[in-house]
Amino acid sequence: MTDALIPRLGGPMGRHARRTGVWFTPLPWAVFLAAGLFALLFLRHVPCIQTDADDVINTYIRACYSDLQPVFLGEGLGLGGSPLTSAQMTLPPLVAVLVIASRAVAVALGAPVAVGATLQEQVDASVVFFAVTTVALFVCFLVLVLCMGRLGRGHTRSPSWDAVVVAGSPIVLAVGLIDWTLFPLALTAVGLLLLARGLMVPAGIVLGLAASAGTMPIAVVVAAVVALGLRRGWRMASAVGVGAAASFLLVHLPLLLADPGRVYAFYHGEVNKETGYGSIWYLLELVGAPLREIGSFGFAVLVLLLGVLISWLYVTGRRPRVADLAAVVVLATAMLGPAFPPQTALWLLFVVVLARPFHTELVALTATQVAYYLAIWGWLGGGLTIAQSGPYLLYWLAIIFRWAVECWLLIRILRQCAAR
């Protein structure tokens, strides 16, 4: 069959032929694949977009839940409200800015946003807002894919085919539009790309912006600073750390001046969260072994373990890659957190492709994360709970297998750190 097809495709390559051009360059294919996947992602969410104020859709049963529309309606964005000035800080600052910008575009496109808007008008505006936000997140996804082309394997010679792995990942198809996670993820990828190019201060600034759009980038900043300190000296690492801290504080400064207690309450709540769906602590509660103050306990354990790891790396003279240490910190944070939102899988995909972009690891990660994604909606929808007739143990098994694969990945990446 191969011999029969070769003449139709132009014949076999010659001995001195060069693999150049669009057919041998991964980025065009990655962009094409990313566009197709995101189009499918949007279409998958269409049945869960509420268009009638009196017809509430059960998004759990349809497995296409998204925070985009509920946040718009719950924050009063259709009435002219702002997440930057609400009584409680519910979104990271830069995500709040993105939300306001998306609403402004929606208004320009005719969304009926007004102080006296009816509930139906707010729902109509939220539909336009959802579409605009989807486009914005698609741009973020493209940025992530293009950065992966310059961060993945073999990027020093030509763009990496690892970009295609991210562009076509079933994980993105499952959780890409649950919330705004792709925004801080794209900023983090840009920051790491600048870091790889040796632009320490700009990298720190962008990573600080990423940390202002989500809490997981803070873990990446810590990993990057420590890895740089061990590999290239603490002076260079401090340039990244100071740049990140400066941009983070600059973004938060207006909020701190207006109401410091509001900012403190947000980050205090992030550290001291109650036990939530998907975590190993939640599973312990389900089997009758609850723990108190699990958010604080998990955070303390995480800090202790990372402190021990960093001390051991320093004393033994190990010099792990930024990607390896970032993967360790992100995996540990996800595993010990009081809850595991399904969109956390995007961060795990990102760091695993950077640290261990191998077939076995990617298949195991994808299978368990997608299985958990399906199980959580069955649990929340009532089909997999003890009170229903469904096999509730499937949800428990989804947590166990997902956590076990994350633990396995963590061990393998720790071995990589120890080998350097």
C-alpha positions as CSV (number, residue, x, y, z in Angstrom):
1,M,0.0,0.0,0.0
2,T,2.8,2.4,0.8
3,D,4.5,1.8,-2.5
4,A,1.2,2.3,-4.3
5,L,0.6,5.6,-2.6
6,I,4.0,7.1,-3.0
7,P,3.7,8.0,-6.7
8,R,0.4,9.7,-5.9
9,L,2.1,11.8,-3.2
10,G,5.0,12.9,-5.3
11,G,7.3,9.9,-4.9
12,P,9.8,9.1,-2.1
13,M,12.1,11.7,-0.7
14,G,15.5,11.9,-2.3
15,R,18.7,11.2,-0.4
16,H,19.6,14.9,-0.2
17,A,16.1,16.3,0.3
18,R,15.5,18.6,3.3
19,R,12.4,18.2,5.5
20,T,11.3,21.8,5.2
21,G,8.0,23.6,4.4
22,V,4.6,23.5,5.8
23,W,4.3,19.7,5.6
24,F,7.2,19.2,8.0
25,T,6.6,22.1,10.3
26,P,4.4,21.3,13.4
27,L,3.1,24.8,14.2
28,P,0.7,25.1,11.2
29,W,-0.7,21.7,12.0
30,A,-0.9,22.5,15.7
31,V,-2.8,25.7,15.0
32,F,-5.2,23.9,12.6
33,L,-5.8,21.1,15.2
34,A,-6.3,23.6,18.0
35,A,-8.9,25.5,16.0
36,G,-10.8,22.3,15.2
37,L,-10.7,21.1,18.8
38,F,-11.8,24.4,20.2
39,A,-14.7,24.5,17.7
40,L,-15.8,21.1,18.9
41,L,-15.4,22.3,22.5
42,F,-17.7,25.3,21.8
43,L,-20.3,23.1,20.0
44,R,-20.2,20.7,22.9
45,H,-21.1,23.5,25.3
46,V,-24.0,24.9,23.2
47,P,-26.6,22.5,24.7
48,C,-25.7,23.8,28.1
49,I,-26.1,27.6,27.3
50,Q,-29.2,28.9,29.0
51,T,-31.3,31.1,26.6
52,D,-34.6,31.1,28.5
53,A,-34.7,32.7,32.0
54,D,-37.5,30.2,33.0
55,D,-35.7,27.1,31.6
56,V,-32.8,26.1,33.8
57,I,-30.6,23.5,32.1
58,N,-29.1,20.6,34.1
59,T,-25.6,21.0,32.9
60,Y,-24.3,18.1,35.1
61,I,-26.3,15.5,33.3
62,R,-25.2,16.8,29.9
63,A,-21.5,16.9,31.1
64,C,-20.9,20.4,29.8
65,Y,-21.0,22.6,32.8
66,S,-19.2,26.0,32.6
67,D,-18.7,28.9,35.1
68,L,-18.9,31.5,32.4
69,Q,-22.6,32.1,32.3
70,P,-23.3,31.5,36.0
71,V,-20.5,34.0,36.9
72,F,-22.0,36.6,34.6
73,L,-25.5,36.2,36.1
74,G,-24.3,35.7,39.7
75,E,-22.0,38.7,39.7
76,G,-24.7,41.0,38.3
77,L,-22.6,41.7,35.2
78,G,-25.8,42.1,33.2
79,L,-26.8,44.9,35.5
80,G,-23.5,46.8,35.2
81,G,-21.8,45.2,38.2
82,S,-18.1,44.7,38.4
83,P,-16.1,41.8,39.9
84,L,-13.4,44.4,40.9
85,T,-15.8,46.3,43.1
86,S,-18.1,43.7,44.4
87,A,-18.5,43.1,48.2
88,Q,-16.3,40.0,48.0
89,M,-13.4,39.2,45.7
90,T,-14.4,36.1,43.9
91,L,-12.0,36.2,40.9
92,P,-8.3,36.9,40.6
93,P,-7.7,40.5,39.5
94,L,-6.6,39.9,35.9
95,V,-9.4,37.4,35.3
96,A,-11.8,40.1,36.6
97,V,-10.2,42.5,34.1
98,L,-10.7,39.9,31.3
99,V,-14.3,39.5,32.3
100,I,-15.0,43.2,32.2
101,A,-13.3,43.5,28.8
102,S,-15.3,40.6,27.5
103,R,-18.5,42.2,28.7
104,A,-17.5,45.5,27.0
105,V,-17.1,43.6,23.7
106,A,-20.4,41.9,24.3
107,V,-22.1,45.3,24.8
108,A,-20.5,46.6,21.6
109,L,-22.1,43.6,19.8
110,G,-25.5,44.4,21.2
111,A,-25.7,42.6,24.5
112,P,-28.5,44.3,26.6
113,V,-26.5,45.3,29.7
114,A,-28.2,47.9,31.8
115,V,-28.9,48.7,35.5
116,G,-32.6,47.9,35.1
117,A,-32.2,44.9,32.8
118,T,-34.8,42.1,33.3
119,L,-33.7,38.6,34.0
120,Q,-34.3,37.6,30.4
121,E,-32.2,40.5,29.2
122,Q,-29.4,39.4,31.5
123,V,-29.6,35.9,30.2
124,D,-29.5,37.2,26.6
125,A,-26.5,39.3,27.4
126,S,-24.8,36.3,29.1
127,V,-25.1,34.3,25.8
128,V,-23.2,37.0,23.9
129,F,-20.7,37.2,26.8
130,F,-20.2,33.4,26.6
131,A,-19.4,33.6,22.9
132,V,-17.0,36.5,23.4
133,T,-15.2,34.8,26.3
134,T,-14.9,31.6,24.2
135,V,-13.0,33.6,21.5
136,A,-10.8,35.1,24.1
137,L,-10.0,31.7,25.6
138,F,-9.3,30.3,22.2
139,V,-6.7,33.0,21.7
140,C,-5.2,32.0,25.0
141,F,-5.2,28.4,23.8
142,L,-3.4,29.3,20.6
143,V,-0.8,31.2,22.6
144,L,-0.3,28.1,24.8
145,V,0.1,25.9,21.8
146,L,2.6,28.2,20.0
147,C,4.6,28.5,23.2
148,M,4.7,24.7,23.5
149,G,6.1,24.6,20.1
150,R,9.1,26.5,21.4
151,L,9.3,24.8,24.8
152,G,8.9,21.1,23.9
153,R,11.4,18.5,22.8
154,G,13.8,19.5,20.0
155,H,12.8,23.2,20.1
156,T,16.4,24.3,19.7
157,R,16.5,23.0,16.1
158,S,12.9,23.6,15.0
159,P,9.5,24.0,16.5
160,S,8.5,21.0,18.7
161,W,5.8,18.5,17.8
162,D,4.8,18.6,21.4
163,A,2.6,21.5,20.4
164,V,0.4,19.1,18.5
165,V,0.1,17.0,21.7
166,V,-1.5,19.9,23.5
167,A,-3.5,21.2,20.5
168,G,-5.3,17.8,20.2
169,S,-5.5,16.8,23.8
170,P,-8.9,15.3,24.9
171,I,-8.3,17.0,28.3
172,V,-8.7,20.4,26.6
173,L,-11.8,19.1,24.8
174,A,-13.2,18.1,28.2
175,V,-12.4,21.0,30.5
176,G,-11.2,23.9,28.4
177,L,-14.3,26.0,28.9
178,I,-15.2,25.3,32.5
179,D,-13.6,28.6,33.6
180,W,-10.8,31.0,32.7
181,T,-7.9,28.6,33.5
182,L,-6.5,28.9,29.9
183,F,-5.8,32.6,30.6
184,P,-3.2,32.2,33.4
185,L,-1.9,29.1,31.7
186,A,-1.1,31.0,28.5
187,L,0.6,33.8,30.5
188,T,2.6,31.1,32.4
189,A,3.7,29.5,29.1
190,V,4.8,32.9,27.8
191,G,6.8,33.5,31.0
192,L,8.5,30.2,30.7
193,L,9.3,30.9,27.1
194,L,10.9,34.2,28.0
195,L,12.8,32.4,30.7
196,A,14.1,29.8,28.2
197,R,15.3,32.7,26.0
198,G,17.3,34.2,28.9
199,L,15.1,37.2,29.4
200,M,14.9,37.0,33.2
201,V,13.2,40.3,34.2
202,P,10.5,40.1,31.4
203,A,9.9,36.5,32.3
204,G,9.4,37.4,36.0
205,I,7.0,40.2,35.0
206,V,4.9,37.9,32.9
207,L,4.9,35.2,35.5
208,G,3.8,37.7,38.1
209,L,0.9,38.7,35.8
210,A,0.0,35.0,35.5
211,A,0.0,34.8,39.3
212,S,-2.4,37.7,39.3
213,A,-4.8,35.6,37.1
214,G,-4.7,32.4,39.1
215,T,-3.1,30.8,42.1
216,M,-1.4,27.9,40.4
217,P,1.2,30.1,38.6
218,I,2.5,31.0,42.1
219,A,3.7,27.4,42.4
220,V,5.4,27.7,39.0
221,V,7.1,31.0,40.0
222,V,8.5,29.3,43.2
223,A,9.7,26.3,41.1
224,A,11.3,28.6,38.5
225,V,13.1,30.7,41.0
226,V,14.5,27.7,42.9
227,A,15.5,25.8,39.8
228,L,17.3,28.9,38.4
229,G,19.0,29.4,41.7
230,L,20.3,25.9,41.7
231,R,21.4,25.8,38.1
232,R,22.5,29.4,37.3
233,G,23.0,31.2,40.6
234,W,20.7,33.0,42.9
235,R,21.4,36.4,41.4
236,M,19.7,35.4,38.2
237,A,17.0,33.7,40.1
238,S,16.3,36.9,42.1
239,A,15.8,38.8,38.9
240,V,12.9,36.5,38.1
241,G,11.6,36.6,41.6
242,V,11.7,40.3,42.0
243,G,10.1,40.9,38.6
244,A,7.3,38.5,39.5
245,A,6.7,40.0,42.9
246,A,6.8,43.6,41.4
247,S,4.2,42.9,38.7
248,F,2.0,40.9,41.2
249,L,2.0,43.7,43.7
250,L,1.4,46.4,41.0
251,V,-1.7,44.6,39.8
252,H,-3.0,44.2,43.3
253,L,-2.1,47.7,44.4
254,P,-5.4,49.4,43.4
255,L,-7.3,46.7,45.2
256,L,-5.1,46.9,48.3
257,L,-5.5,50.7,48.5
258,A,-9.3,50.4,48.1
259,D,-9.9,47.5,50.5
260,P,-7.0,45.4,51.8
261,G,-9.3,43.2,53.8
262,R,-11.1,42.1,50.6
263,V,-7.8,41.0,49.0
264,Y,-6.7,39.3,52.2
265,A,-10.0,37.4,52.5
266,F,-9.7,36.1,48.9
267,Y,-6.2,34.6,49.4
268,H,-6.8,33.5,52.9
269,G,-9.8,31.6,51.5
270,E,-7.7,30.0,48.8
271,V,-5.3,28.7,51.4
272,N,-7.9,27.6,54.0
273,K,-10.5,26.1,51.7
274,E,-12.9,23.5,53.0
275,T,-12.7,20.0,51.7
276,G,-14.2,19.9,48.2
277,Y,-15.0,17.5,45.4
278,G,-12.3,15.3,43.9
279,S,-9.5,15.5,46.5
280,I,-8.1,12.6,48.4
281,W,-9.3,14.4,51.6
282,Y,-12.9,14.4,50.2
283,L,-12.6,10.6,49.6
284,L,-11.6,10.1,53.2
285,E,-14.7,12.0,54.3
286,L,-16.8,9.8,52.1
287,V,-15.4,6.6,53.8
288,G,-15.9,8.1,57.2
289,A,-12.5,9.5,58.1
290,P,-13.0,13.3,58.0
291,L,-10.2,15.8,58.9
292,R,-10.7,19.3,60.3
293,E,-9.1,22.4,58.7
294,I,-7.9,20.4,55.8
295,G,-7.1,23.4,53.7
296,S,-4.6,24.7,56.2
297,F,-3.3,21.2,57.0
298,G,-2.7,20.4,53.3
299,F,-1.0,23.7,52.7
300,A,1.3,23.1,55.7
301,V,2.2,19.6,54.5
302,L,2.9,21.0,51.0
303,V,5.2,23.7,52.3
304,L,7.0,21.2,54.5
305,L,7.5,18.7,51.8
306,L,8.7,21.3,49.3
307,G,11.0,22.7,51.9
308,V,12.6,19.3,52.5
309,L,12.9,18.7,48.7
310,I,14.5,22.1,48.0
311,S,16.9,21.7,50.9
312,W,17.9,18.2,49.7
313,L,18.5,19.5,46.2
314,Y,20.6,22.3,47.5
315,V,22.7,20.2,49.9
316,T,23.3,17.4,47.3
317,G,24.1,19.8,44.5
318,R,21.3,18.6,42.2
319,R,20.3,21.0,39.4
320,P,16.9,20.1,38.1
321,R,15.3,21.7,35.1
322,V,12.7,24.4,35.5
323,A,10.2,22.2,33.8
324,D,10.9,19.2,36.1
325,L,10.7,21.2,39.3
326,A,7.6,23.1,38.1
327,A,5.9,19.7,37.4
328,V,6.8,18.5,40.9
329,V,5.3,21.6,42.6
330,V,2.2,21.7,40.4
331,L,1.5,17.9,40.9
332,A,2.1,18.1,44.6
333,T,-0.2,21.2,44.9
334,A,-2.9,19.4,43.0
335,M,-2.6,16.2,45.0
336,L,-2.6,17.8,48.4
337,G,-5.2,20.5,47.7
338,P,-8.5,20.4,49.6
339,A,-10.4,20.1,46.3
340,F,-9.7,19.1,42.7
341,P,-11.7,21.1,40.2
342,P,-11.7,19.2,36.8
343,Q,-10.0,22.2,35.1
344,T,-6.9,21.5,37.2
345,A,-6.2,18.9,34.6
346,L,-5.1,21.6,32.2
347,W,-2.2,22.5,34.5
348,L,-1.2,18.8,34.8
349,L,-1.2,18.4,31.0
350,F,1.0,21.5,30.6
351,V,3.7,20.4,33.1
352,V,3.7,16.8,32.1
353,V,4.2,17.6,28.5
354,L,7.1,19.9,29.6
355,A,8.6,17.3,31.9
356,R,7.7,13.9,30.6
357,P,6.2,14.1,27.1
358,F,6.1,10.3,26.7
359,H,3.4,8.1,25.4
360,T,2.7,6.1,28.5
361,E,2.6,9.1,30.8
362,L,0.3,11.1,28.5
363,V,-2.1,8.2,27.9
364,A,-2.3,7.5,31.7
365,L,-2.9,11.2,32.5
366,T,-5.5,11.7,29.8
367,A,-7.4,8.6,30.6
368,T,-7.7,9.2,34.3
369,Q,-8.4,13.0,34.0
370,V,-11.2,12.5,31.4
371,A,-12.6,9.6,33.4
372,Y,-12.7,11.9,36.5
373,Y,-14.3,14.6,34.4
374,L,-17.2,12.3,33.5
375,A,-17.5,10.9,37.0
376,I,-17.7,14.3,38.8
377,W,-20.7,15.3,36.7
378,G,-22.4,12.0,37.4
379,W,-21.7,12.6,41.1
380,L,-23.0,16.2,41.1
381,G,-26.0,15.2,38.9
382,G,-27.0,12.6,41.4
383,G,-26.5,9.6,39.1
384,L,-23.5,8.2,41.0
385,T,-24.4,9.1,44.6
386,I,-25.3,6.7,47.4
387,A,-28.9,8.2,47.4
388,Q,-29.4,7.2,43.8
389,S,-29.4,3.8,42.1
390,G,-26.2,4.5,40.2
391,P,-22.9,2.8,41.0
392,Y,-21.5,5.5,43.3
393,L,-18.2,3.5,43.7
394,L,-17.3,4.6,40.2
395,Y,-16.7,8.2,41.5
396,W,-14.6,6.9,44.3
397,L,-12.5,4.8,41.8
398,A,-12.2,7.8,39.5
399,I,-10.6,9.7,42.4
400,I,-8.3,6.8,43.4
401,F,-7.0,6.1,39.9
402,R,-6.5,9.7,39.1
403,W,-4.6,10.3,42.3
404,A,-2.6,7.2,41.8
405,V,-1.5,8.2,38.3
406,E,-0.6,11.7,39.6
407,C,1.5,10.1,42.4
408,W,3.2,7.8,39.8
409,L,4.0,10.8,37.6
410,L,5.3,12.7,40.6
411,I,7.7,9.9,41.5
412,R,9.0,9.6,38.0
413,I,9.7,13.3,37.7
414,L,11.3,13.4,41.2
415,R,13.7,10.7,39.9
416,Q,14.5,13.0,37.0
417,C,15.3,15.8,39.4
418,A,17.5,13.5,41.4
419,A,19.4,12.4,38.3
420,R,20.6,15.9,37.4
